[in-house]
């Protein structure tokens, strides 16, 4: 009986040894499998990062031909360095990344690497191959460049603006068959130089080069036309489901505060004349003696200073009730319809003027303001902010770029938020700002 007991103790020892080997095997496998899964996860993050970098630089003019693919591979490689997580730092089993340009501007990055089977090698598992793939696509976009070409931009500022704007446009050259872009320039008049559309790089570059600096600052009409599809502006997406909308952006540049606005006027019995009125200087210290043509830097023979009912001068039936203060002579008066808009009332020294008020003061004394002159700037600014808000209410993102001593509070009201506001103390800094915005837009477009 004692012999039998000793034999049983020996069997338990053998069974324990066998179980210990199995337990060690499972432990080894758990350690190695955990590291394999971590390697797979980090490899996936790396190819995703590479694909996104390639997609947002798909048309970066500074990277050269297929430079965005090389950049995608480099970014992926930087996120999974040689020897990471005990993988080989060289040789055929080390991490490799390859980027491809697929259809619809998709960037695909494939990565492979082998992980060692350290403890698992006891069971003949020396290496485990791991692969991952990342894909990123640049979404479609509509962009309107809105550029100030007023007289204060003459000389170096205009040359630097042209250089910066051309650089911005070139960032989207390789995707101009998919992306849409348009150009609005403004001074006293507003021009849709290039309507929103595809294949725009050549035409926009030509129009940018042709810009001349002359006139006042009609910011409000520029924003109005940038958002008007009938004028060549951004597409109306009000009825489009959110997940199917194209991302839309306005890049608004100016070096001065609003001094002009567009409206309807009556003059010498002619109703609903479409014209631009403007003042001189950032504070509209005086009123220009004539109303301007909306599409050209020319002047109509209508004097906005002599306000009234817009009827012809006496004598005759249906003639104006208003006369000038200058020698008592009768004049053709200009009826400002905007004065009847509740949002743009003109009140001065307790008097509220309407569209048929005669002789609104245009020149103030040394200790008073010139109400009609000041009204031009105030109204021009208010209209610009109103049009910007209309764009933002339609999910359009607005970037603002201010040059010099521009009113930052005004640009803040135009922009879509602090991250969309940029300021350049000198025109030499414009190109860097325009390039930064181009890169930011591309980042927002990548999915």
NORVENBEL-V544530 format. One record per backbone hydrogen bond with DSSP energy under -1.0 kcal/mol. CO is the residue of the C=O (numbers start at 1). NH is the residue of the N-H. E is the energy in kcal/mol with one decimal. If there is no record, write none. Layout:
CO:NH:E + CO:NH:E
This chain:
1:5:-1.7 + 2:6:-1.9 + 3:7:-1.9 + 4:8:-1.6 + 5:9:-1.8 + 6:10:-1.7 + 7:11:-1.5 + 8:12:-1.8 + 9:13:-1.6 + 10:14:-1.7 + 11:15:-2.5 + 12:16:-2.5 + 13:17:-2.0 + 14:18:-2.2 + 15:19:-2.5 + 16:20:-2.5 + 17:21:-1.8 + 18:22:-2.0 + 19:23:-2.9 + 20:24:-2.7 + 21:25:-2.0 + 22:26:-2.5 + 23:27:-2.5 + 24:28:-2.8 + 25:29:-2.5 + 26:30:-2.7 + 27:31:-2.4 + 28:32:-2.6 + 29:33:-3.1 + 30:34:-2.2 + 31:35:-1.7 + 32:36:-2.5 + 33:37:-2.6 + 34:38:-1.9 + 35:39:-2.5 + 36:40:-2.4 + 37:41:-2.4 + 38:42:-2.7 + 39:43:-2.4 + 40:44:-2.0 + 41:45:-2.1 + 42:46:-1.9 + 43:47:-2.2 + 44:48:-2.1 + 45:49:-2.3 + 46:50:-2.2 + 47:51:-2.4 + 48:52:-2.4 + 49:53:-2.2 + 50:54:-2.3 + 51:55:-2.4 + 52:56:-2.3 + 55:58:-1.3 + 57:60:-1.6 + 60:63:-1.5 + 64:67:-2.1 + 66:70:-1.7 + 67:71:-2.4 + 68:72:-1.9 + 69:73:-2.0 + 70:74:-2.3 + 71:75:-2.8 + 72:76:-2.1 + 73:77:-2.3 + 74:78:-2.4 + 75:79:-1.5 + 81:84:-1.9 + 83:86:-1.2 + 84:87:-1.4 + 88:83:-1.0 + 91:94:-1.4 + 93:114:-2.3 + 96:112:-2.0 + 98:110:-2.8 + 100:108:-2.6 + 103:106:-1.1 + 105:138:-1.0 + 106:102:-2.6 + 107:136:-2.2 + 108:100:-3.0 + 109:134:-2.7 + 110:98:-2.4 + 111:132:-2.2 + 112:96:-2.2 + 113:130:-3.3 + 115:128:-2.5 + 119:122:-1.8 + 120:123:-1.9 + 120:125:-1.8 + 121:124:-1.8 + 126:117:-3.1 + 128:115:-2.7 + 130:113:-2.4 + 132:111:-2.8 + 134:109:-2.8 + 136:107:-3.1 + 137:447:-2.2 + 140:247:-1.2 + 141:180:-2.7 + 142:249:-2.6 + 143:182:-2.2 + 144:251:-2.6 + 145:184:-3.4 + 146:253:-2.9 + 147:186:-2.3 + 149:214:-2.2 + 150:153:-2.2 + 151:154:-1.6 + 153:158:-1.4 + 155:159:-2.0 + 156:160:-2.7 + 157:161:-2.3 + 158:162:-2.4 + 159:163:-1.9 + 160:164:-2.3 + 161:165:-2.9 + 162:166:-2.5 + 163:167:-1.9 + 164:168:-2.1 + 165:169:-2.3 + 166:170:-2.1 + 169:172:-1.7 + 170:173:-1.5 + 173:176:-1.3 + 175:178:-1.6 + 175:179:-3.6 + 176:199:-2.2 + 180:143:-1.9 + 181:197:-1.2 + 182:145:-2.8 + 183:194:-1.7 + 184:147:-2.8 + 185:191:-2.8 + 186:149:-3.1 + 187:218:-2.3 + 189:187:-3.0 + 191:185:-2.4 + 191:193:-1.4 + 194:183:-2.4 + 197:181:-2.2 + 200:204:-3.0 + 201:205:-2.2 + 202:206:-2.0 + 203:207:-2.2 + 204:208:-2.6 + 205:209:-2.1 + 206:210:-1.1 + 208:211:-1.3 + 215:151:-2.3 + 217:219:-1.1 + 217:259:-2.2 + 217:260:-1.3 + 218:222:-1.1 + 219:223:-2.0 + 220:224:-1.9 + 221:225:-2.4 + 222:226:-1.9 + 223:227:-1.2 + 225:228:-1.3 + 226:234:-2.7 + 228:231:-1.5 + 228:233:-2.7 + 229:232:-1.1 + 232:196:-2.9 + 237:240:-1.7 + 241:244:-2.0 + 247:142:-2.3 + 248:397:-2.3 + 249:144:-2.2 + 250:399:-3.0 + 251:146:-3.1 + 252:401:-2.7 + 254:403:-1.8 + 259:279:-2.3 + 261:277:-2.2 + 263:275:-2.4 + 264:337:-1.2 + 265:273:-3.8 + 266:335:-2.7 + 267:270:-2.5 + 270:267:-2.2 + 273:265:-2.3 + 275:263:-2.7 + 276:292:-3.6 + 277:261:-2.0 + 278:288:-2.2 + 280:285:-1.6 + 281:284:-1.6 + 286:280:-1.8 + 291:300:-4.0 + 292:276:-2.5 + 294:190:-1.5 + 296:298:-1.9 + 298:293:-2.2 + 302:291:-1.7 + 305:307:-1.5 + 306:334:-2.8 + 310:269:-3.6 + 311:333:-1.0 + 312:320:-3.8 + 325:327:-1.1 + 329:324:-2.0 + 334:308:-1.5 + 335:266:-1.5 + 336:339:-1.1 + 337:340:-2.1 + 338:341:-1.7 + 341:344:-2.1 + 346:353:-3.0 + 348:351:-1.8 + 351:348:-2.9 + 354:357:-1.7 + 361:372:-2.0 + 365:368:-1.5 + 370:374:-2.9 + 371:375:-2.3 + 372:376:-1.3 + 373:377:-1.1 + 374:378:-2.4 + 375:379:-2.8 + 376:380:-2.6 + 377:381:-2.5 + 378:382:-2.4 + 379:383:-2.6 + 380:384:-1.8 + 381:385:-2.3 + 382:386:-2.1 + 383:387:-2.6 + 384:388:-2.2 + 385:389:-2.2 + 386:390:-1.8 + 387:391:-1.9 + 388:392:-2.5 + 389:393:-2.5 + 391:396:-2.1 + 392:395:-1.8 + 397:250:-2.4 + 398:416:-2.1 + 399:252:-3.2 + 400:422:-2.1 + 401:254:-2.0 + 402:424:-3.2 + 407:411:-1.6 + 408:412:-2.3 + 409:413:-1.5 + 410:414:-1.2 + 411:415:-2.7 + 417:420:-2.1 + 418:421:-1.4 + 420:400:-2.5 + 422:402:-2.5 + 424:404:-2.4 + 426:429:-1.6 + 427:430:-1.7 + 429:433:-1.5 + 430:434:-2.9 + 431:435:-2.6 + 432:436:-2.0 + 433:437:-2.2 + 434:438:-2.1 + 435:439:-2.2 + 436:440:-2.3 + 437:441:-2.6 + 438:442:-1.9 + 439:443:-2.0 + 440:444:-1.9 + 441:445:-1.2 + 445:139:-3.0
